[in-house]
Amino acid sequence: MTEDVSEALEQSLSWRHERVELVHDADSGLQAAIAIHSTMLGPALGGLRVRRYPGGLPEALDDALRLSRAMTLKASAAGLDLGGGKAVVLADDAWRDPARRAARLRAFAREVERLGGAYVTAEDIGTSTADMDLLAEHTHHVVGTTRSAGLGDPSPSTARTVLGAMAVALDVLDGDDALAGRAVGVIGLGKVGGRLAELLVQAGAHVVGADPDAAACRRAGALGVEIERSAAALLARPLDVLAPCAIGGMIDAATAATVGCRVVCGSANNALTGEGAAARLARRGVLYVPDFLANCGGLIQADCERRREADAAQLEQALAAARARTRAVLLEARERRCLPSAVAEEHAWSRIRAAARRRREGPRAAAAAA
Ligand SMILES: NC(=O)c1ccc[n+]([C@@H]2O[C@H](COP(=O)([O-])OP(=O)(O)OC[C@H]3O[C@@H](n4cnc5c(N)ncnc54)[C@H](O)[C@@H]3O)[C@@H](O)[C@H]2O)c1
């Protein structure tokens, strides 16, 4: 994590973020950061995260920079004409007050509108579909609403692609994609993790979950999920699959050396942190499905909504295609004896480079033809 804001901004230069906005609205008390990593393939789409950052603005900004870059990769890897962006809000006690929360969300929406469509916002940790409906009253650039052509909460679609990616990973390891009888741990039983746990139970898996939120545990317990006392206990437990579905960064190199699972595949963006976590997992024979491949379902749904031309059948088709892409990446990585994340990133960056080339050469080609 970066220690101060200037360090974070230097990082944004080296990651080539196109634009970083720090927002302070004195009237409402809103403190936020909006990071636009890339608009090379299209508008930068990424959720609005509202959470407490003990490290204050430097930590929040660091989160926005990492997450927006990950969104660039996710959109490109999913074959979407979208770029990567993310917004984070520093939550405090005032966020619990409905009127003050609404005032801050309105101030945030005005900032998004001011960016003119370069950034499109959506739901993430700490925000809901109702929040997206409120934002939509003040900006055109929001998806995941329940209004007009809105498709609502993207989390069920995210859970679907995570489930598909898990099945593919098990198939690549064992030659069997069945989830029935598998032991699967889900860290974070919120919007995605809760739905994922439900789908896994329906598929006949033995599901163990952990979440500090007692209500989330109760809901999952009622579906047949065994509740473990902590995420740390779940990380160490012998499992077929571990699905990190809370905040990112739960698996560093030290944790990677001790996890008890055979596959890591979840929805949390940037699930691994620090140097060497992915390599250490690989050395131990643990297959890590890159988070941005597994969790693309919500983004695919958001894209369908944004284009206003896709119906339910097309969404289904696009979610199925995500599973096929994940299979192709895992097989290519096995053949080339390299990390799936390296293969997936290579594909994603090459699509962006090709778009950059077209953009550069477009005017030249037009001039040559004239
Ligand atoms: N919602 C989507 O469609 C979507 C899409 C792509 C990626 N993601 C990512 O998936 C993750 C989950 O998103 P969500 O929408 O379900 O968020 P959410 O806020 O609904 O759920 C997160 C859950 O994690 C729990 N949690 C927090 N700290 C924890 C800990 N230390 N151990 C165990 N549980 C903990 C919270 O109590 C909460 O229940 C996030 O990283 C998000 O960025 C979500």
The ligand as an SDF file (V2000), in Angstrom:
LIG
                    3D

 44 48  0  0  0  0  0  0  0  0999 V2000
  -21.0750   -7.3730   -7.2970 N   0  0  0  0  0  0  0  0  0  0  0  0
  -20.5340   -7.7140   -8.4530 C   0  0  0  0  0  0  0  0  0  0  0  0
  -21.2060   -7.9600   -9.4600 O   0  0  0  0  0  0  0  0  0  0  0  0
  -19.0240   -7.8730   -8.5310 C   0  0  0  0  0  0  0  0  0  0  0  0
  -18.4430   -8.0030   -9.8150 C   0  0  0  0  0  0  0  0  0  0  0  0
  -17.0590   -8.2110   -9.9050 C   0  0  0  0  0  0  0  0  0  0  0  0
  -16.2940   -8.2500   -8.7590 C   0  0  0  0  0  0  0  0  0  0  0  0
  -16.9060   -8.1070   -7.5460 N   0  0  0  0  0  0  0  0  0  0  0  0
  -16.0560   -8.1860   -6.3570 C   0  0  0  0  0  0  0  0  0  0  0  0
  -16.5030   -9.2730   -5.5520 O   0  0  0  0  0  0  0  0  0  0  0  0
  -16.3110   -8.9470   -4.1760 C   0  0  0  0  0  0  0  0  0  0  0  0
  -17.6430   -9.0480   -3.4320 C   0  0  0  0  0  0  0  0  0  0  0  0
  -18.5610   -8.1240   -3.9990 O   0  0  0  0  0  0  0  0  0  0  0  0
  -20.0520   -8.0170   -3.4510 P   0  0  0  0  0  0  0  0  0  0  0  0
  -20.7770   -7.1730   -4.4330 O   0  0  0  0  0  0  0  0  0  0  0  0
  -20.5720   -9.3720   -3.1290 O   0  0  0  0  0  0  0  0  0  0  0  0
  -19.8350   -7.1820   -2.1130 O   0  0  0  0  0  0  0  0  0  0  0  0
  -20.6990   -7.2320   -0.7730 P   0  0  0  0  0  0  0  0  0  0  0  0
  -20.3450   -6.0030   -0.0210 O   0  0  0  0  0  0  0  0  0  0  0  0
  -22.1360   -7.4900   -1.0620 O   0  0  0  0  0  0  0  0  0  0  0  0
  -20.1290   -8.5280   -0.0280 O   0  0  0  0  0  0  0  0  0  0  0  0
  -18.8710   -8.5930    0.5610 C   0  0  0  0  0  0  0  0  0  0  0  0
  -19.0110   -9.4670    1.7930 C   0  0  0  0  0  0  0  0  0  0  0  0
  -17.7050   -9.7390    2.3010 O   0  0  0  0  0  0  0  0  0  0  0  0
  -17.7850   -9.7110    3.7050 C   0  0  0  0  0  0  0  0  0  0  0  0
  -16.4540   -9.5230    4.2760 N   0  0  0  0  0  0  0  0  0  0  0  0
  -15.7800   -8.3730    4.4910 C   0  0  0  0  0  0  0  0  0  0  0  0
  -14.5900   -8.6310    5.0630 N   0  0  0  0  0  0  0  0  0  0  0  0
  -14.5230   -9.9730    5.2180 C   0  0  0  0  0  0  0  0  0  0  0  0
  -13.5490  -10.8550    5.7760 C   0  0  0  0  0  0  0  0  0  0  0  0
  -12.4020  -10.3970    6.2760 N   0  0  0  0  0  0  0  0  0  0  0  0
  -13.8060  -12.1760    5.7550 N   0  0  0  0  0  0  0  0  0  0  0  0
  -14.9630  -12.6530    5.2520 C   0  0  0  0  0  0  0  0  0  0  0  0
  -15.9160  -11.8580    4.7220 N   0  0  0  0  0  0  0  0  0  0  0  0
  -15.6970  -10.5400    4.7050 C   0  0  0  0  0  0  0  0  0  0  0  0
  -18.7670   -8.5960    4.0160 C   0  0  0  0  0  0  0  0  0  0  0  0
  -19.2920   -8.7090    5.3260 O   0  0  0  0  0  0  0  0  0  0  0  0
  -19.8160   -8.8280    2.9300 C   0  0  0  0  0  0  0  0  0  0  0  0
  -20.8340   -9.6890    3.3470 O   0  0  0  0  0  0  0  0  0  0  0  0
  -15.6910   -7.5550   -4.1640 C   0  0  0  0  0  0  0  0  0  0  0  0
  -14.2840   -7.6640   -4.1300 O   0  0  0  0  0  0  0  0  0  0  0  0
  -16.1380   -6.9580   -5.4750 C   0  0  0  0  0  0  0  0  0  0  0  0
  -15.2790   -5.9340   -5.9380 O   0  0  0  0  0  0  0  0  0  0  0  0
  -18.2460   -7.9250   -7.4070 C   0  0  0  0  0  0  0  0  0  0  0  0
  1  2  1  0
  2  3  2  0
  2  4  1  0
  4  5  1  0
  4 44  2  0
  5  6  2  0
  6  7  1  0
  7  8  2  0
  8  9  1  0
  8 44  1  0
  9 10  1  0
  9 42  1  0
 10 11  1  0
 11 12  1  0
 11 40  1  0
 12 13  1  0
 13 14  1  0
 14 15  2  0
 14 16  1  0
 14 17  1  0
 17 18  1  0
 18 19  2  0
 18 20  1  0
 18 21  1  0
 21 22  1  0
 22 23  1  0
 23 24  1  0
 23 38  1  0
 24 25  1  0
 25 26  1  0
 25 36  1  0
 26 27  1  0
 26 35  1  0
 27 28  2  0
 28 29  1  0
 29 30  1  0
 29 35  2  0
 30 31  1  0
 30 32  2  0
 32 33  1  0
 33 34  2  0
 34 35  1  0
 36 37  1  0
 36 38  1  0
 38 39  1  0
 40 41  1  0
 40 42  1  0
 42 43  1  0
M  CHG  2   8   1  16  -1
M  END
$$$$
